[in-house]
Amino acid sequence: MKKTLAFISALVITSLSVPMSIASADEYTKGDVDMDGVITGRDAAIVSQYADGILQLELNDEQLALADMNGDGAVDASDAALIAENQEYKFGDFNKDGIVTMEDAMTLARMAFLRMIDPEIDFGEKNTYADIDFDGDIDVYDMQCVLTYYGRQGANIPYFDENKFYIIITPEMEQFELDPEYNIYVSLHPEIKTLQDYYYSTWKIEYYLDVNGDDQVTVSDATAILQTYAENAAGTGLYKAAAYDKMDVNLDGVIDIEDATLILKAYAMDAAGLL
């Protein structure tokens, strides 16, 4: 099956950006650069990349004012450091539970996989936070960034490189050897040497979309979703089905026809050799 990261990136056509606001910077806490109401590692990463001249997002005047933590009129690495000191959630803590875990990375992997099935799929506010590297895509590179954070955290080594508050994984790094010291998963699976190896080991349709537990994705998985949807609508079924998490394919908190449709799309693409 053709599974290349370049193919995924080509399919993802969404454009993500830092949430903009017509409100004054005075209405937000200093350091809340993305104006989401809380200071996080994401804000530090935005400012750090801005200071390094590589940020692919545009910051408006209000956001630049929020980024100037020390009030010296410039937005630089020192501001990023101050934001990091005041962060409530670490960068990469996608589900905001206070720690960076494999769950964060695998949620991003699932979103990237679903974007390959349907480039137009909308994850709501998750669209913004899933773009870990700010390149406008939700892809396996975002997942790998979080895995790197997670691995470094578990190995008790510096979370970021010196004076940086971000890590960027690029297509050119696909064949680079992954350091087991930085990646716990790799340390447990010595057969995985590169990012491409890791990608092939995890990018399996049944891992994300096998609802009925038979280790394959077929029409029966879509049928199971539709049955659960009908039972919930009639009040005769359990809202929290055993496979609820996988039945909620598009991660919107509801089991409905849209979830079944995505299963059928994935089934058809897999049969055609596109996954």
Contacts in CASP RR format, 6 or more apart in sequence:
PFRMAT RR
TARGET T0000
AUTHOR 0000-0000-0000
METHOD contacts of the structure
MODEL  1
MKKTLAFISALVITSLSVPMSIASADEYTKGDVDMDGVITGRDAAIVSQY
ADGILQLELNDEQLALADMNGDGAVDASDAALIAENQEYKFGDFNKDGIV
TMEDAMTLARMAFLRMIDPEIDFGEKNTYADIDFDGDIDVYDMQCVLTYY
GRQGANIPYFDENKFYIIITPEMEQFELDPEYNIYVSLHPEIKTLQDYYY
STWKIEYYLDVNGDDQVTVSDATAILQTYAENAAGTGLYKAAAYDKMDVN
LDGVIDIEDATLILKAYAMDAAGLL
1 270 0 8 1.000
1 273 0 8 1.000
1 274 0 8 1.000
1 275 0 8 1.000
2 273 0 8 1.000
2 274 0 8 1.000
3 199 0 8 1.000
3 200 0 8 1.000
3 203 0 8 1.000
3 275 0 8 1.000
5 139 0 8 1.000
5 140 0 8 1.000
5 141 0 8 1.000
5 171 0 8 1.000
5 174 0 8 1.000
5 196 0 8 1.000
5 199 0 8 1.000
6 171 0 8 1.000
7 116 0 8 1.000
8 112 0 8 1.000
8 115 0 8 1.000
8 116 0 8 1.000
8 139 0 8 1.000
8 140 0 8 1.000
9 137 0 8 1.000
9 139 0 8 1.000
9 171 0 8 1.000
11 115 0 8 1.000
11 116 0 8 1.000
11 119 0 8 1.000
12 112 0 8 1.000
12 115 0 8 1.000
12 116 0 8 1.000
12 119 0 8 1.000
12 136 0 8 1.000
12 137 0 8 1.000
12 138 0 8 1.000
12 139 0 8 1.000
13 119 0 8 1.000
13 120 0 8 1.000
14 115 0 8 1.000
14 119 0 8 1.000
14 120 0 8 1.000
14 127 0 8 1.000
14 136 0 8 1.000
14 137 0 8 1.000
14 138 0 8 1.000
15 136 0 8 1.000
16 127 0 8 1.000
16 128 0 8 1.000
16 130 0 8 1.000
16 131 0 8 1.000
16 134 0 8 1.000
16 136 0 8 1.000
16 137 0 8 1.000
16 138 0 8 1.000
17 57 0 8 1.000
17 58 0 8 1.000
17 128 0 8 1.000
17 136 0 8 1.000
18 33 0 8 1.000
18 34 0 8 1.000
18 35 0 8 1.000
18 46 0 8 1.000
18 57 0 8 1.000
18 58 0 8 1.000
18 59 0 8 1.000
18 63 0 8 1.000
18 128 0 8 1.000
19 34 0 8 1.000
19 35 0 8 1.000
19 36 0 8 1.000
19 128 0 8 1.000
20 35 0 8 1.000
20 60 0 8 1.000
21 28 0 8 1.000
21 35 0 8 1.000
21 62 0 8 1.000
23 35 0 8 1.000
23 62 0 8 1.000
24 62 0 8 1.000
25 61 0 8 1.000
25 62 0 8 1.000
25 63 0 8 1.000
25 65 0 8 1.000
25 66 0 8 1.000
28 35 0 8 1.000
28 37 0 8 1.000
28 62 0 8 1.000
28 66 0 8 1.000
29 37 0 8 1.000
29 39 0 8 1.000
29 66 0 8 1.000
30 66 0 8 1.000
30 69 0 8 1.000
31 39 0 8 1.000
31 43 0 8 1.000
31 47 0 8 1.000
31 66 0 8 1.000
31 67 0 8 1.000
31 69 0 8 1.000
31 82 0 8 1.000
31 83 0 8 1.000
31 86 0 8 1.000
32 38 0 8 1.000
32 39 0 8 1.000
32 43 0 8 1.000
32 66 0 8 1.000
33 43 0 8 1.000
33 46 0 8 1.000
33 47 0 8 1.000
33 59 0 8 1.000
33 63 0 8 1.000
33 66 0 8 1.000
33 67 0 8 1.000
33 83 0 8 1.000
34 42 0 8 1.000
34 43 0 8 1.000
34 46 0 8 1.000
34 63 0 8 1.000
34 128 0 8 1.000
35 62 0 8 1.000
35 63 0 8 1.000
35 66 0 8 1.000
38 88 0 8 1.000
38 89 0 8 1.000
39 83 0 8 1.000
39 86 0 8 1.000
39 87 0 8 1.000
39 88 0 8 1.000
40 87 0 8 1.000
40 88 0 8 1.000
40 89 0 8 1.000
40 90 0 8 1.000
40 91 0 8 1.000
40 93 0 8 1.000
41 83 0 8 1.000
41 84 0 8 1.000
41 87 0 8 1.000
41 89 0 8 1.000
41 90 0 8 1.000
41 91 0 8 1.000
41 92 0 8 1.000
41 165 0 8 1.000
42 89 0 8 1.000
42 91 0 8 1.000
42 92 0 8 1.000
42 129 0 8 1.000
43 67 0 8 1.000
43 83 0 8 1.000
43 87 0 8 1.000
44 80 0 8 1.000
44 81 0 8 1.000
44 83 0 8 1.000
44 84 0 8 1.000
44 87 0 8 1.000
44 91 0 8 1.000
44 165 0 8 1.000
45 80 0 8 1.000
45 91 0 8 1.000
45 134 0 8 1.000
45 165 0 8 1.000
45 166 0 8 1.000
46 55 0 8 1.000
46 57 0 8 1.000
46 59 0 8 1.000
46 67 0 8 1.000
46 134 0 8 1.000
47 67 0 8 1.000
47 75 0 8 1.000
47 79 0 8 1.000
47 80 0 8 1.000
47 83 0 8 1.000
47 165 0 8 1.000
48 77 0 8 1.000
48 80 0 8 1.000
48 164 0 8 1.000
48 165 0 8 1.000
48 166 0 8 1.000
49 55 0 8 1.000
49 56 0 8 1.000
49 134 0 8 1.000
49 166 0 8 1.000
50 59 0 8 1.000
50 67 0 8 1.000
50 75 0 8 1.000
51 75 0 8 1.000
51 76 0 8 1.000
51 77 0 8 1.000
51 79 0 8 1.000
51 80 0 8 1.000
52 77 0 8 1.000
52 164 0 8 1.000
54 168 0 8 1.000
55 134 0 8 1.000
56 134 0 8 1.000
56 135 0 8 1.000
56 136 0 8 1.000
57 134 0 8 1.000
59 67 0 8 1.000
64 75 0 8 1.000
67 75 0 8 1.000
67 79 0 8 1.000
67 83 0 8 1.000
68 74 0 8 1.000
68 75 0 8 1.000
68 79 0 8 1.000
69 78 0 8 1.000
69 79 0 8 1.000
69 82 0 8 1.000
69 83 0 8 1.000
70 78 0 8 1.000
70 79 0 8 1.000
70 82 0 8 1.000
77 163 0 8 1.000
80 165 0 8 1.000
81 163 0 8 1.000
81 165 0 8 1.000
83 165 0 8 1.000
84 165 0 8 1.000
89 96 0 8 1.000
89 98 0 8 1.000
90 98 0 8 1.000
90 99 0 8 1.000
90 100 0 8 1.000
90 149 0 8 1.000
90 159 0 8 1.000
91 132 0 8 1.000
91 149 0 8 1.000
91 165 0 8 1.000
91 166 0 8 1.000
92 100 0 8 1.000
92 104 0 8 1.000
92 132 0 8 1.000
92 145 0 8 1.000
92 146 0 8 1.000
92 149 0 8 1.000
93 99 0 8 1.000
93 100 0 8 1.000
93 104 0 8 1.000
94 104 0 8 1.000
94 107 0 8 1.000
94 108 0 8 1.000
94 129 0 8 1.000
94 130 0 8 1.000
94 146 0 8 1.000
95 103 0 8 1.000
95 104 0 8 1.000
95 107 0 8 1.000
99 153 0 8 1.000
100 146 0 8 1.000
100 149 0 8 1.000
100 150 0 8 1.000
100 153 0 8 1.000
101 150 0 8 1.000
102 147 0 8 1.000
102 150 0 8 1.000
102 185 0 8 1.000
104 146 0 8 1.000
104 150 0 8 1.000
105 143 0 8 1.000
105 144 0 8 1.000
105 146 0 8 1.000
105 147 0 8 1.000
105 150 0 8 1.000
106 143 0 8 1.000
107 251 0 8 1.000
108 130 0 8 1.000
108 132 0 8 1.000
108 138 0 8 1.000
108 142 0 8 1.000
108 143 0 8 1.000
108 146 0 8 1.000
109 140 0 8 1.000
109 143 0 8 1.000
109 202 0 8 1.000
109 203 0 8 1.000
109 208 0 8 1.000
110 208 0 8 1.000
110 251 0 8 1.000
111 123 0 8 1.000
111 126 0 8 1.000
111 130 0 8 1.000
111 138 0 8 1.000
111 251 0 8 1.000
112 138 0 8 1.000
112 139 0 8 1.000
112 140 0 8 1.000
112 142 0 8 1.000
112 143 0 8 1.000
113 203 0 8 1.000
113 205 0 8 1.000
113 208 0 8 1.000
114 121 0 8 1.000
114 208 0 8 1.000
114 249 0 8 1.000
114 250 0 8 1.000
114 251 0 8 1.000
114 262 0 8 1.000
115 121 0 8 1.000
115 137 0 8 1.000
115 138 0 8 1.000
115 139 0 8 1.000
116 275 0 8 1.000
117 262 0 8 1.000
117 265 0 8 1.000
117 266 0 8 1.000
117 269 0 8 1.000
117 275 0 8 1.000
118 262 0 8 1.000
118 265 0 8 1.000
121 250 0 8 1.000
121 262 0 8 1.000
123 130 0 8 1.000
123 138 0 8 1.000
123 250 0 8 1.000
123 251 0 8 1.000
123 252 0 8 1.000
124 252 0 8 1.000
126 251 0 8 1.000
127 138 0 8 1.000
130 138 0 8 1.000
130 142 0 8 1.000
131 137 0 8 1.000
131 138 0 8 1.000
131 142 0 8 1.000
132 141 0 8 1.000
132 142 0 8 1.000
132 145 0 8 1.000
132 146 0 8 1.000
133 141 0 8 1.000
133 142 0 8 1.000
133 145 0 8 1.000
133 166 0 8 1.000
133 168 0 8 1.000
133 169 0 8 1.000
135 141 0 8 1.000
140 195 0 8 1.000
140 199 0 8 1.000
140 203 0 8 1.000
141 168 0 8 1.000
141 169 0 8 1.000
141 170 0 8 1.000
141 171 0 8 1.000
144 169 0 8 1.000
144 195 0 8 1.000
144 198 0 8 1.000
145 167 0 8 1.000
145 168 0 8 1.000
145 169 0 8 1.000
147 183 0 8 1.000
147 185 0 8 1.000
147 198 0 8 1.000
148 167 0 8 1.000
148 169 0 8 1.000
148 182 0 8 1.000
148 183 0 8 1.000
149 159 0 8 1.000
149 167 0 8 1.000
150 184 0 8 1.000
151 182 0 8 1.000
151 183 0 8 1.000
151 184 0 8 1.000
152 158 0 8 1.000
152 159 0 8 1.000
152 182 0 8 1.000
153 159 0 8 1.000
154 184 0 8 1.000
155 181 0 8 1.000
155 182 0 8 1.000
155 184 0 8 1.000
157 181 0 8 1.000
157 182 0 8 1.000
160 166 0 8 1.000
160 167 0 8 1.000
161 167 0 8 1.000
169 195 0 8 1.000
173 195 0 8 1.000
174 194 0 8 1.000
174 195 0 8 1.000
174 196 0 8 1.000
174 199 0 8 1.000
175 194 0 8 1.000
175 195 0 8 1.000
175 196 0 8 1.000
176 194 0 8 1.000
176 195 0 8 1.000
177 193 0 8 1.000
177 194 0 8 1.000
178 186 0 8 1.000
178 192 0 8 1.000
178 193 0 8 1.000
178 194 0 8 1.000
178 195 0 8 1.000
178 197 0 8 1.000
178 198 0 8 1.000
179 186 0 8 1.000
180 186 0 8 1.000
180 187 0 8 1.000
180 190 0 8 1.000
181 187 0 8 1.000
185 192 0 8 1.000
185 198 0 8 1.000
186 192 0 8 1.000
186 198 0 8 1.000
189 201 0 8 1.000
191 197 0 8 1.000
192 198 0 8 1.000
192 201 0 8 1.000
205 217 0 8 1.000
205 266 0 8 1.000
205 270 0 8 1.000
205 275 0 8 1.000
206 215 0 8 1.000
206 216 0 8 1.000
206 217 0 8 1.000
208 246 0 8 1.000
209 217 0 8 1.000
209 221 0 8 1.000
209 246 0 8 1.000
209 249 0 8 1.000
209 262 0 8 1.000
209 263 0 8 1.000
209 266 0 8 1.000
210 216 0 8 1.000
210 217 0 8 1.000
210 221 0 8 1.000
210 246 0 8 1.000
211 221 0 8 1.000
211 224 0 8 1.000
211 225 0 8 1.000
211 243 0 8 1.000
211 246 0 8 1.000
211 247 0 8 1.000
211 263 0 8 1.000
212 220 0 8 1.000
212 221 0 8 1.000
212 224 0 8 1.000
212 243 0 8 1.000
213 243 0 8 1.000
214 220 0 8 1.000
217 263 0 8 1.000
217 266 0 8 1.000
217 267 0 8 1.000
217 270 0 8 1.000
218 267 0 8 1.000
219 264 0 8 1.000
219 267 0 8 1.000
221 263 0 8 1.000
221 267 0 8 1.000
222 260 0 8 1.000
222 261 0 8 1.000
222 263 0 8 1.000
222 264 0 8 1.000
222 267 0 8 1.000
223 260 0 8 1.000
224 243 0 8 1.000
224 247 0 8 1.000
225 247 0 8 1.000
225 249 0 8 1.000
225 255 0 8 1.000
225 259 0 8 1.000
225 260 0 8 1.000
225 263 0 8 1.000
226 257 0 8 1.000
226 260 0 8 1.000
228 237 0 8 1.000
228 241 0 8 1.000
228 247 0 8 1.000
228 255 0 8 1.000
229 255 0 8 1.000
229 256 0 8 1.000
229 257 0 8 1.000
229 259 0 8 1.000
229 260 0 8 1.000
231 237 0 8 1.000
231 238 0 8 1.000
232 239 0 8 1.000
232 255 0 8 1.000
241 247 0 8 1.000
241 255 0 8 1.000
244 255 0 8 1.000
247 255 0 8 1.000
247 259 0 8 1.000
248 254 0 8 1.000
248 255 0 8 1.000
248 259 0 8 1.000
249 258 0 8 1.000
249 259 0 8 1.000
249 262 0 8 1.000
249 263 0 8 1.000
250 258 0 8 1.000
250 259 0 8 1.000
250 262 0 8 1.000
252 258 0 8 1.000
266 275 0 8 1.000
269 275 0 8 1.000
END
